[in-house]
Structure formats: structure tokens, C-alpha cells
């Protein structure tokens, strides 16, 4: 069926104008004024609303093993939640253990998603170790359509890679034209601080922050910058939480490192006091790197406004409070880390960014969609509104007023970190490749319609 979106104010990373959008099949085929619909076409009147390119979340976890349990969302529930919030494509982290084979892990994550996701998807391929067999399999995985790796400089003994493995991974990435995304903390420092705190009887969730303070994150960024500069590798720092880490990345950039920075919606509107709430409530807000002092919020907002920070992600990792988070009730190191935020990322970003004057609409679209598309080999198929692009569109109602609540969310988890927070705007219609998937906050799409998106190495 053909689709016509009429009278909307089209907002992209660089343009703003009023026009109609004609979608034929799965793509945008024409943008013009006063397009007359053909018989049988679906017509959506977007008068008084914005039309954005579908949002892209560059960092989510759906299938995620952690401390003997698994994240609560499936690709069905997770993709529904993404779409309700206007995210039409997400990039999921494949998270193998050090003993897992890369191809085995790729096939597992792909099998979990294909036929089960309602939105389009692709992956960052986790590198948990480096040896000759791993290198051969990574070459094949890149041929299969993944053009980004994921490394962790944290979680000693679980998934942290050694410096030799870091060197070899970045060398391979440079050779293949692949960008490497990195979790930057110092694994050894964290292990020692955790041991010290638990030994002193400091076991509550409020001590999680003290086990991985800003200096530990900044040291991880500095470490990555050294290797990336030496190898001339392209790197992307995930979930950057604090001024100290941003400064290390900027210093790297000034020194010639090809580095991009991501931050998260959680860091912009919540802070470390949330993880200090009594009666173990703080466990809901345990994530890594941790929520920081509130003073960091202005730094991150300003970085997003000026483009110093390229992207806004969710790092969605949903674990039930009533059961899973309580695994660490007597030891904060046993709390599954992560905060569910896939559904609310864009509405919170719009409300507390655009509506509060912290950034303009173009930068909003750029950080929530276009930059991710460009960095990860999806542009202009995704992240754009132009003929030939996929018809992933968000008709956004800036007049909507509501309140975030676990009672009305789509995410399959028993709490919402933004509970009670007001929002000023939400998607009224969301399309995936020309087909309506959301109307007025309700999923109306088709499970399994989401496609795996193969990507070519970018070579920048």
C-alpha cells in the first residue's frame, strides 16, 4: 500500500520545511507540496506536527546474559517499546563470553532477532578475546554485514580484553574499515575498589559509584586514546557519563584520534542520588558507568548541543527489581547492571532538551538518528528524509502532554527509571519502511517485519 503524509513540518539534521511525503513500497519516492493521493493510498494528516526521520538507538541490549540471569525484554517486547518511542532501528550489542566463538554468538543473536522484531535491527560484534580462530571468524562476520566491533575495558575475568587483544582488535578494525565501539573503564582498578569496599562492609547499591568513580572511567578513555592514536583506528566511546571522560576524549581528538562520543538519556536527567535511595530502591539505578554527580549534566547537554558529543543512546538493559536486581541485595557487585530506557529515550530528550532550550530541533534529530546512521553505515537509507531513503518516519505531536509510568509502558520490566516524569510531546504515528507501526502511543505493527540491516565497512 502507498502512504502519503501530508502537511507536516519536516525536520532533519539540516533542513526544516513543510511538505508532503509520498511513500511507495518501502521507500520515500517523492517530497513536494500538495501531492494528490492515488486511490487506495493511506493518508496521514500531520498538520501542526513535526515529521522526523525514524530514530536510531545505537546502543541497546535485548538478549543479554548477566550474572546468571537474562535481561527481561525479548525482541518482540523490545522492538514494540522502541517503536512506541519512535525508534525504528536499533543496534544491539552482541555480548559473547570469553569462551564463546564469535560466529556462534553472531548466529545466536541473529536467530533471536530475525522473525521476532517489529523494527529494523543490526549489531555491534563483541570481541571478548583475540586469537587466530577469532580473527578468521571476525573476517567472515564483517562479510556477513557487521561493520562495527564492541570491546570492553571493564569486567575483569568476564569480558575485559587484555592490552595485547586491544592492540590486535584495533589493528584488525583499521585494516577492515570497521569502527570499534568501546566501554571505557579500568578493569583492574574497579576490581580492587570493589574488593576494598565489600571488605569494609560497604555492600549497598550506593557504593557502586565509589567502586568506579569518574577517574576510573577517564583512565579507560585515556587508555583507548593511546591505542587508537598509535594505530590510527576509528573508535566510538559508548555511554560516556562525566566531564572527566569527555575531556580525555576531546584531548584525544585534539591529538588526532578519530573518536566519537556517545552519551545516554539516563545521564542527562538522573544522577547518583537516585542510586542512593533507601530500602534497596537505589538498585534500580545501578548501571556502569554509574550515574554521576548532577554537575555533569550541563557538560553532557552542552556537548550534545555543540556536536562534541555525537549521539544519544539508551544502553537499554532491563532487569526486574523484584527478583533480578535483588540478586545483589547483600553485595552490590552482584546487582545486574542496567537501566531500561529504550521506550522513553526520545520523548525525554525532546522534553528536557528541545523544550527546555538546551538544543535545537536539528541537533535533536542529528543526535537521536542521523549521526548514528552515518557512523554505522546506514545513511542515507536510514536517518534521512529524502527520495530513496527507507520510509521510516515519525509524526511527532509537540502538543501532547503526559507522564511516564510503569503502568503504561511497553517495556517488559517491573519499573521505569523515569517514573512520574512529565513529557511534552510524543510520536502520534510511526512508520517502518512505509507501514504504520504505531498510532497514538499504541503498537499496531507486525512482529517479525523488522529486517536485519547488513552494513558495508565505512572507511570514513
N, C-alpha and C positions, 0 to 999 in steps of 0.2 A: 504493500500500500504506500502511496505517496503521502508526504506530510508537508504541510505549509504552516509556518509560524509567522503570524502577521503582527505588524505594528509595534514590535518590541524594540527597546533601545539596546543595540548590540554593543557589548563591551568586550574588548580583547586586551591583550597586554599593551597594545599600542594605538588602538582605534576606538572611537565612540561615535555612533551614528544610528539613526532609525531606519529600518528597512525590513523587508520580508525575507524569509529564508525558505527556499524550496528544496526538499529532500526527496530524492528518488532512489529507491532501493535502500542502500545503507549509507549513502554519502550525500553531502551537500552539493547540489548541482547548479544552483542559481541564487544570487542575492541581489535584490532590486526593490524598487518601490512599487507598490500596488500590483503585486503578482496575483493574477486570477487563478483560482484553484481549478484543476481539471475534475471531471466527475469522479466521485468515489474517493477523492483525497480527504485525509483528515486535516482539519483546520483548527489551529490553536490561536486564539486571540491573546497576544501578550502586551496589549496596550497598558501603559503605566508600569510595566515591569522591565527588568533587565533580562538580556539573553547572554549568558556566559558560555564559553566552551566547557564541555564536561570537565569536572575537576579530576585531578590525578593525585592519588596519595602515593608518594614514592617509598613509603616505609610502613608495611603492615605485617603482622603475624596472624595467620589464620590457623594452619596446622602448626602447633608449637609444643614440643615436649619440653617440660621444665620440672626438675626436682621430683621426678616420678609421676607427674600428672600432665595433663594436656590443657591448653587454652580452650575455653568453652565454646567459642564460635566454630561453626562448620563453614564451608564455603557457601552453603545455602544461606545461613543466617547472616554471615559476614557480608556477603555481597548485597543482600537486601538492605542491611544497615548502611552500607556505603552509598547505595543509590538513593535512599531516603534523604541522605545528607548532600546529595549532588555529586558524589564521586562516581564516575562512570568507568574508571580504570584504576586498578591498584597494582603496586609492585610488591610482591610478597617475598620475604626473606626465607630462602631455603637454609635450614639450620641443622646440618649434619653433626653428629658426634665425631670425635677424632677417629673412632674405629669404623665409621661408615664410609662406603665408597661414594664418590661424587655422583657417578651415573645412577647408582642405586637410589640415592637421595633425590636426584632430579626427577627420576621416574615416579618415585613415591609422591612427591609434592604435585607433580603434573597430574597424576592419576586422581589425587584428592580433589583437584580443582576442575578438571575437564568434565563436562556434563553436569556439574553441580553449581557453577557460578552463574549468577544473573548479569554480572558486569564483566567487562573485559579484564584480562589479567596478564601479568608476566612476572618474572622472578629476578632477584639478585642471587647468584650462586654462592653459597657459603663455602669458604675454604677453611677447613678445620685442621688440616695438616698438609705437608707438601712432600711428596716423594715421586718417583718416576711414574708409577702407575697412576697416581693422582693427576700428574701433568698430562698424560695421554688422554685420560677421561675428560679433563677440563677442555682440551682442544676439541673434542667431539661435542661437548656441551655448547661451546661457542658456535660450532657449526649448526647445532640444533636451534639456535636463535636467542641465546642469552649473551648480552654484551656488557654485563656488569658482575663483578665479584663482590663478596662481602667477607671482611675479615674482622676478627675480634682481638683487641689487645687487652682483654679482660677475661675473667672467669678462669683463673689458673687451674690447670689439671682437668678442665672440662672442655673448653673450646678455644682457649687462648693459643695463638700461634707463637712460635719462637722467632727470634730476630732473623735466623737463617731462613725460616719459612716466609717471613715477611719480605725479605730481600728477594727470594725466588718468586714469590707471588707477584710482586710489583714488576719484576723483570718480565715475567710472562705476560702480564697485563699490558705492559708497554709494547711488547712485541706484537700482540694481537689487536691493539687498538681498543682495549677494554678499559673502562673506568672502574676503579676499586673503591667501594664504599667501606668505611671503617668505623667501628666502635672504638673510641679512643679513651682508654683509661690505663693506668699502670697496674697490671695484674698482681705483681709481687707486692707492691705497696698495699693494695686492697687486702690481700691475704694476711699480711702482717697486722694491719689495723683491725681487721675482723677478729683475729686471734686475741689481740690485746683487749679489745672491748668486751668480748664474750667472757674472757678470763676474769675480767673485773666485775662480772655480773651485769653488764650493760647489754641486755638482750632484747629490749623492746624495739618496735619499729622506728622510734625517734633516733636511734643510734645508727640506723642505716646510712644517713647522710654523713655522719662523722667517720664512717669506715671508707668513704670515697669522696673526700672533700674536693673543692674546686681545683686545688693544686694537683691532685692526682689525675683529674681529667685533663688539665692543661699540660701536664707532663706527657700524657698519652698523645695529645695533639702534636706537641713538640717532637716527640719520637717519630711519629708518622712523617712530619715535615722533613726531617733529616733524610729518611729513606727515599721519600718521593722526590726530593731535590736531587739527590745523588743519581737516581735512575730516570729522572725526567718523566715520571709516571703521573697520570691524571688520577686525582683522588677526591673523594667526597666524604666529608665528615658527617656522620649521622648524629641525630639527637644532641646537638650542641646546647649546653644548658646554662653557661655562665660567661661572665666577662673575661675571666682568665683564659678560658679555652678559645673564645673568639679572638682575643689578642694574639695568641700563639698562631692561629690560622692566618690572621691578617699579616703577621710578621713573615710567615712562610710565603704568602702571596707576594709581599713586597720583595722577598728574596728570590722570586722567580718560580715558586712552586705553582703548579696548575691545580689549584684546590678550590673546591666549592663547599659551602656550609649549609647544613640543614638545621632547623630548629623545630620544636614541637609546640602544638597548641597548649599542652599542659603547662609548659614553662612560661607561657605568656600570661596566664590568668590564675594559676595556683602557685603556691610557694611552700617552703619547707615546714611551715607551721601546720599545714594540712596533715603531714605525716607524724606530727606530734600530738594529734588528737587522742584523748584518753580512751580507756576501755578497748584498746587494740584497734579502734577505728582508723588510726593512722596507717594501718597495714594496707588499707585501700589505696593509699597514695605512695606506696613503695615501688619505685622504678629505678632503673640505672641508665645513665647517671641520675642522681636523685633530684627532686625538686629543690630549688635553691632559695637563698635569701631574696626577698621581694625586690631589692635594689637591681637585680639582674634583669628584671622585666623591661625596664626602659632601654637597656642596652640591646636587648633582642628585638624589641619593637623598632628601635632606630635603625638597627642593622637590616631588618626587613624593608623598612621604608626606603632606605638608600640603596638597596640591592646588594649590600655587603654580605647579607645572608640570602642565599638564592631561593630556598624552598621552605615551605611549611608542611610538615608531615604529622602523622598521628602516632606512629610506633604502637599501633593498636595491639594490645596483649591482654585479653580478658580472662581473669581468673576470679571465680566466685569468692566473695568474702566469707560466707557462712561455712565453707568447707576448705577450699584450696588455700586461701590466704592464711587460714588458721593452722596450717602445717608448720608455720614458723612462730606460733604463739609463745614458745619458750626460747626462741633463738631467731633473731631477725634474719640470719643468713639462710634460713630455711623458708622464708616467705617467697612464693613465686612472684617475680618482679614484673611489673607492667601495669598500665592503666588503660582501660577501654575508652577509645575516643574517636574511632573511625566514623561514627554516625554524626558527631557534633562538631568535627573539626571546622568545617566551612562556615556554619552559622555563627559559631563563637568568634571565628576570625573576622567575619564581616561585622558582627555587632560591636566587638571591642577593638577592632582595627579601623574599618572604614567609618562606621557610625560615630566613633569617638575621635575621628580626625587624625588617627595615628599613621594612616597611609591612604593613598587614593585607590580608586577602583582598578586602575591599570596594574598597579603593583599587587593588589589583591589577586587579580587573575593570574598575573605572572608567577607569583609565589605559590599559589594553590593549584596551578595547572601547567602553564606554558613552559616554565623553567624545567620542570621535571620531564616534560615531553622532549625538550631539546637536549638535555643532559643524557637521557637514557634511550635515545634512538627512536622516539615515537613521533617526532614532529616532522611534517605538518599533518600527518594522519590524525594525531591527537593534539589537544592543546591549542587548536586554532579554529576560527570560523571563516572558512573560505571554500570556494568550489574545489572539490576533490577530497576535502577532509571528511573523516567519518562524521556522521550526523549525531554526534554526542553533544547534546545541548541541555543547558539548564535555564529554564524560565524561572527567574527569581523574583519573588514578591517582596519588595522592600518595606511594604506596609504591614506585613504580618507581625503580630506580637504574640509571644508565647513564653513558656517556662520549661526548661529541661527537667525531665523526671524519669526515673527508672520505670515508673508506671506506664509511660507511653513510648519508651524506646523500643527499637527493633533489635538491638544487640542482645545476644544470648548470655547475659551475665546479671548477677543479682544486685548490682548497684550502678550508679552513674557518678563519676567524679565531679560533674558539673551540676549536681542536684540543686534545684531551686534557682538556677541562674537564668536571668531573663535573656531572651533573644529577640532581635529586632530585624526580622527577615528570615525567609526560608524558601527552598525551591517549591514552586507550585506545580511544575511539570519537569520531568527529567526523561530524556530520550537516550537510548543506546543504539547507535547505528540506525537511526530513523524510526525506531519503535518506542512508543511511550512505555516507560517502566515505573514511573511514579506520578501520582496525581494527589495534590493537596496533602502531602505527608504520608501517603499510603502506597505501599508497593503493589503495582498492578502488572508487573512484567512476567517474564518466563524464566524459571530456574533452568539452567543448562544452556541458555542462549549466549552466555559470555564466552568469548574466544580467547585462546592463548595467542599472544602477540609476539611472534618471532621478531628479533631486532638484529640489525647489522651492527658490527663494531663501528663506532663513530669516527675514530681517528681525529676528531676535533679539528 
